[in-house]
Amino acid sequence: MEINIISNSENETIELGKKIAKNLKQGDIIILSGDLGSGKTKLTEGILSFFNLQDEISSPTFTIVNEYITEKLNIYHFDLYRLNDIDEFEAIGGEEYFEKGVCIIEWGEMIEEILPQDYIKIEFSRNLEDENKRNIKILKK
């Protein structure tokens, strides 16, 4: 399944994250792929705000993973930008998170070969006609 969306602003990307969050369940994995500044963290912000975690969001760039524990669902937000390969992800025990809650993985294309069969991949790209717009492609694997 493939869905193509055009987001006209950061707020629309956040709202898309909230819509996605409504259907998330334990064990879901979301891979976010796209250039720096393309909207990955804004979408994550929307997902977290659905669970009333908007005040806690921070980029996990230096810690690799941020853990958000809620009564409803645990959310693990990874940023693999600084990792070199799958081996580094495995060394930090990344796979152990897959069944513990929802995993949102920025730059996750590097680990696609070790993911469970079902996951969601969301690709972000800039719209060439308008710098505020983003083309977002949602793929259910």
N, C-alpha and C positions, 0 to 999 in steps of 0.2 A: 504494500500500500504506500502511495506517495501523495503528500499534500504540499502544494506550493502556496506560500503566503507572502504578501508584500506588507512589511511594517513601515508605516510612515514616520514613526518617531520612537524614542526610547520608551515613552509611556505605552505605546501600542505593543512593544515587545514585552514589557512587564505584564500587561494584561493577557497576552498570549501565554506567558508563564503561569499565570493564575488559572487559566482555562485548562492547561495541561495538568496542573497539580490536582484538579478535582478528580481525575481518574487514576491517580497514582496509587500503587499498592506495594506492599513489601516485596522485595525481589526485583522491582523494576530498575532497569539501567538505562540511562539517557547519555548518549555520547554527543557532545557539542563540538562542532568542527567549524573553523573559519578563521580568518585573519584576526590579528590584534585589533580591538576596537570594533568588531563587527556585530556585537550584541550578545555574546555568550553569557557574560556576567549579568546583563540586564534581564535575560530570560530566567536565569537562576534566581535573581532578586524577586521576580514575579512568583516563581514557585515557592520560595521561602516566605513571601508575604502572605500567600494563601494560608500558610500554617502559623501566621502571626509571628514570624521570625525576622521581619524586615529590619528591625533595629540591631540584629546580631550579625547581619551579613558582612563578611569581609572576604577579600580574595585570598584563596589558600596558596597563592603563588610561592610563598616562602615556607609554608608548612606542609605542602602537598595535599593534605586533606583537612577539612573542617568538619566537625561532627555536630549535628543539630539533633538533640534528643527531645522528642515531644511525646505527649500522651498517646497521640494517634499513630505516629510513624516516625522512625528515625531516618534522617536524611544525611548522606555523606557527600560532600561537595569536594571533588578532586580537581586539581589543576596540574596536569602532567607536562606543562610547558618546559620545565627545567629538567625533566627526566630524559635520559638518552635512549632508553630501550625498554622492552618488556621485562628484562631481567631486573632492572631497578624497581619496577612496579611490583614484581613478585617479591623482591627483597624486603619491601616495606609491608608485606602482607596484604596487598591490595585486594587480592581475590577473596580474602576472608570477609570483606564487607558486602559482597554481592548478595548474600541471602539475609543480611542483618537489617536491611531497610531499603530505601531508595538511594541509588548511586547516580549522581550527576557528575559527569566526567568531561571537563574541558580538555581539549587536545587529545581526546581518547582514541582517535583513529590508530594511534600507535599500538594499542592493545586489543584491537578488534579480534585478532585471531584466538585470544584466550577467553573471550566473553561467552557467556551462555548463549544458546541459540537465539532466544528471543530478546531483542533490545530495540530501543528507539534511537535513531541517529538523526540529529538535527544539524543541517548545514546552513551556515550564514554566509552571505556575500553582499558586498556593497552594491547598491543600485548605481549604475554609471551616470544616469541622468540627474540624480538628486542625492547629495551626500548624506542626507538625513534618513533616506529610505534604505531598508534592508530586504533582500530576497531571502526568504527562509524556506528551506525544503525539509519536510518531516518524512522520514522513511521508517517504516516498521519492518524490522528484519525478522 
